[in-house]
């Protein structure tokens, strides 16, 4: 059995749902990525612009010694949100990936275990680095080169069997490995444009290109300060992330019976009541989300998002809470609460 297949078998043993081998090379989307940044479609995500050369030239990793990537996917598709909850404006909607403990920590532990197994397998010194949505690597491109999937018009990586609800991670290393065929998992979006048409904020400039500044996931997670007023109504009751462009994707409908096996859902995050969330103090937030990816945005952004959802719900029973937040020392929270109160 070839080394590459042995590594794949080890990855499946660790618990990954997808695994592929990719050679690192200059990004084929180099011009598009630079133009995307030039147009400031990355918004306040300054970290993306930093080390841009290393993103576009992944071989510069490991002090210029990186040549291969063991790229993996971990399925996170949970149960679907019951329609009576999904369509209830009194409920806050949270992106599915955040219904679990922080995936960075989960996948880091798994990839470290895989690296240890590979270390024992090859029995020689090698250099590697683990990335899970944190380093200067264009993960979806590396994943596609490893045969994990194809780029969808909604900019996600889509696997023809599992859909797009999976986390990506990779071990960048200095071992020369034979790559998987790029066409291993090459489907197509064809003429479908459901993600473009159903995006609540019309964030897609064109197929395969997203203006993050209009994306609900970006607005609720990455954007600091006040959210532009014209976009608030369009956010409806999304309070952390957004799944609309994945929910309407036919590839995900085909994979509807495939659910996460390695992860445990926190069921209280499936469309929680806004009337309860608005009462959450900063201490409550820190305790409740200590192990959650939600913690990274902090209580202030969290409450800003909840206030926008409450403004869109427009229920008169919220007056007392909105009056309280309208006097808050955090100016963004105070102004957002005033906006929400005007909508009642």
N, C-alpha and C positions, 0 to 999 in steps of 0.2 A: 504494500500500500504506500502511495506517495505521501511525502511529508504534508503537503497541502490538505489532503483528505484526512490525515490523522488529526491535523489542527482543527479541521471542521468538526470532526467527530467529538473532539474535546469540548468545543464550543457548545455543541448540542447537549453534551453531558452536563455542562454548567447550567443550562437552562435557556439558552437563547433560541428564538424561533427562526431566525435567519442568520446565515453566515456566508461570507464570500471573501475572496482574496483579490486585492487590487494592486496594480503597480501605480506608484505615485508619478505623476507627470504634470506638466504645466496645464492649468485649467483651460479647457476648450471654450469656456465662457468668459475668458479674461476681459475681452472688450465690453461684453454686456455688463459684467459686474462693475467695471470701472465707470461705465456710463450710468449705471444704477446709483452709484455713490455720487457721481457728478450731479445728477438730478435731485440729490438729497432725498431719495425715496427711503433711505434708511432712518430718516428722522433724527431722533435723539440717541440712536444706538451708535454712539461714537466708538464703542469698542469694536464694531465691525470695521470701521475705517482704519483703526489702528492695526498695525501689522498686516495690512492688506496684501503686501508682496508675499508674505508667507502663506496667506490663504490661497493666493493664485499660483504659488510655487511651493507646493507641500514638501518637496524634497529638501527645502531649506530647514525643515524641522530636524531635531537631533543634531544641531550644529552642522547641517548639510549632509548628514549620513543617512537620512531616511530614504528608503527605496520602495517599501511595500506597506500595505495596510491589511490587517485582519479586520474586516468590517462586519458588524453584527446588528441585528434588529431584535427588539423585545416587544412582543405584542402587548398593547395596553387597552385594546377594545373591551369595554365592560358591557354590562347590560344597557340597553337603550333606555332613554328617559321616557317614562310613561307619558303619552300625549296629554293627559289631563294635568300633568305637572309642567311639561314643556310649554304648554300654551297658557299657563296661568301667570298673569303679570305680577302677582303677589309673591312669586318665587324667584330667587336669584339663580341664574344659570352659570355653571362653572364648567370650563372645558374638561373633557373626560380624563385627560392625562393627569389632572390635578386631583382626581378622586383617590389617589394613592399617596403613600409616603413619597418623599422626594426621589425622583428617578435618578438624579445624579448620584446619590449615595448608593442606591440599589445596584445600578449598573457598574459603578466604580468597584464595588465589592466583587461583582461577578467577573468583571474584566481582570481584576487582580488575581482571582482564582484561576482564570483561563491562562494568564501570563505565567503563573507558577507551574501549571501543567505543561505548557509549551517549553518552559525552562528545563523541566525534567525530561521532556521528550527529545529535545535537540542536544542536550548535555554539552553545551558550549556557551561561551560568553556572547551575549547579544545586547544591543541597546534598543530600548523601546519606550514609548510614552503612551499613556492612556488618555483618550479624549471622549468626553460625553457632553457635547453642546457647550464646551467651555474654551477650547483652544482655537488657534488660527488655522482651521481646516474647513473646507467646504464639504461638510459631511454628506450631503445628498449626492454631490457629484462623485465622491469617493465610493459611496454606497452603490451608485448606479454602475460604476466601473467594476465593482465586485459582483454584479449581477443580482443585487437585492431588489431592484425595481427600475421604473422609468419615471421621468419627470412628468408630472401632470400639469394641466393648465392652471391648476390652483397652487402651483409651485411646491407641492408636497411630492415625496417619493412614493410611488404607488407600486405595490407588489401585486401581480396578477392573481395570486391565491389569497393573500392576507389583507389586501387593500392598503390603506395608508395609516391606519392607527397603530404605529409601532415606533418605539424609541430607537435612535441610532447611536452607535458608539463605535470606536475603533482603537486598535492597537497599532500605532505607527511604529515601524521597526526598521532595522538596518539589515534584515535578512532578505536576500533575493528570493522571492517566491513566485511561482508561476501563477498568473492571474486567471480568474474565471472568465469564460467567454462573456463579453459585454452584452450579447443578445440573449443571455440566459433567462432574463425576465423582462423582455421588452414588449410591453403592450402599447396601447395608444389611446388617446382621448377621442380620436376620430373627429367627428363634427360636433360632438357634445360640448355645450357651453353652460351647463347647469350651474357650475360654481360661479361663473361670471355673472349670470343673470340673477342668482339668488343671494349674492353677497349683499348684506344689509346696507353697507356704506359705499358700494360700488368701488371697492379698493383696487380692483384689477385694471391697470392702465391698458393692458392688452393680454391675450392669452400668454401664460408663462411669466408675466411680469406684474409684481405687486407694489403698489405705493403703500408702504408700511404706515405712513402717516394717517391713512384712512382706515386701516385694518383694526377691528375691535380687539384682537389679541394684543396688538401693539399698544393701542390706546389704554387698555386696562392694566397692562403689565409694564411696558417700557416707558411710556410717556409720563413725564413729570410735570406737575403744575396743572392748570385748568385745562380741561378737555374742550376743544372748540364747540361752541353752542350748537352750530348746525348739525354736528355729528351726534349730539347727546340723544335726541329722539330716536335716531337710527340704531342706537345701541340697545334699545329696548331694555331687557332685564338681564343682559350679560354682565356679570360682575367680575369675572376672571377668565380671560381668554374667550375663544369662540370656536365652534365646530361646524358652522353652517356649510362651509365649502367642502367639508368632508362628509357631512351628513347626506348631502344631495348627490354625492359621487356614486355612479353606478357600480364602480369597482368595490366600494365598501358595502353596497347592498348585496353583492354576490357573496361577500365574506361575512354576512350577518350572523352566521352560526359559529364563528370562530372567536372565542373570547380568551382574555388573558388568563393564563394558568399559574404564572409565577407571582402575581400581585394580588393583594388583598384590598378590596374596595372599602372606603369609609362611606357607608351608606348615607350618613347625615349630610354629605356634600352633594347628594343628588337633588338638585333644585330645593335648597333650604328656604324657609319663609323669610322674606325681607323684614317683616315685623320683629323677628327675633334677631336678625343680623344687625339691625340698626342700633340695638342695645349693647352690642359687643364693645367692651372697653379695650384699651391697648393691652392691658394685662391679660384679658380674656383671649385676645388675638394671639399674643405671644405663646400662651400655654396651649391653646387649641391647635396652632399651626407650627409647633416646634419642629416637627418632622416633615412638614409639608412644603412643596414648592411654592405654595401661596405665601409663605413667610418672607420670601425674598422681596416682595413689593412693599412690605411694612404696613402698619395700621392706617396711616394717613391716606395712601393710595386706595387701600381696601375700602375705607369709609367713603372716600370720594366716589368710588364706583357704585357703592351701595346707595348713596344719596341720589345719584343719577337714575338708578333703577327705580328708586322710590318716587322720584319726580315723574318718571314715565308711568308708574303704576297709578299715581295721583289719587291716593286714598286719603280722605279727610281725617282718618284716625291717626295719621302720622304728624299732625300739626305740632303736638307737644315736642316730639323728638326733633323735628325740623327747626323749631324755634330755638331749641337748645344748641344745635349745631350751627345755627346762623350767628351765634354769639361766640363761636369757638375762636381760640387764639390763632389757629392755623387758618390763614386767609383763604387758601384754596378750598378747604372744607366749608368755611363760613360762606363764601360766595356760591359754592355749589348747592349748599342747603337753601340759600335764598332763592336760587333758580328753581330748585325742586318745589319750594313752598308756593311760588307763583303759579305752578302748574296744577295745584290742588283745586 
